[in-house]
């Protein structure tokens, strides 16, 4: 697992982005417009990783 030296604001931004991304993905799926999210934790962690690397 990758670790990053993020300050509190960056950590908050990464968590917020990850949760927003997962909610949007779940909404798309329930509307019949997207793929199912099989592992919510993995999806959120991937979104957090993308935010931390940006």
N, C-alpha and C positions, 0 to 999 in steps of 0.2 A: 504494500500500500504506500502510495506517495504521500509525503508530508510537505507542507509549505509553511514558511514563516510569514504569517499574515497578521496584520494588526486587527484590532477589534472591529473596525469599520469594514475592512475587507472580508473578514469572517462573516459578519452580518450580511453583507451584500451577496456573498456566495451562497449562504443558506437561503436567503430570500429568493434568489434567482432559481435555485434548485427546486424549492417548493412551488414556485410559480410555474416552472416548466413541467413539473409532474402533474399539477392540477390541469394545465392546458392539455397535456397529452391524454389524461383521463377523460376530459370533456370531449376532445375530438373522438376518442374511441366510443364513448356513449352516444354520440351523435351519429355514429356510423361512418365517420370520415377518416379515422386513423387506425393504426395498428394497436393491438392490445398491449398493455404494459404488464409484463409478466413478473418483474421484480422491481417494486417501487424503490427499494433502497439502492439498487444498482443504478436505476435511472436517475435518481436524485444525486448520487455520488458522481455520476458522469457529468451532469449539469454543473455541479459544484467545481469539478476539475476544469471544465471548459472556462468557467468564470475566473478561477484562480490563475489560469494560464494566459488570460487576456490582458 
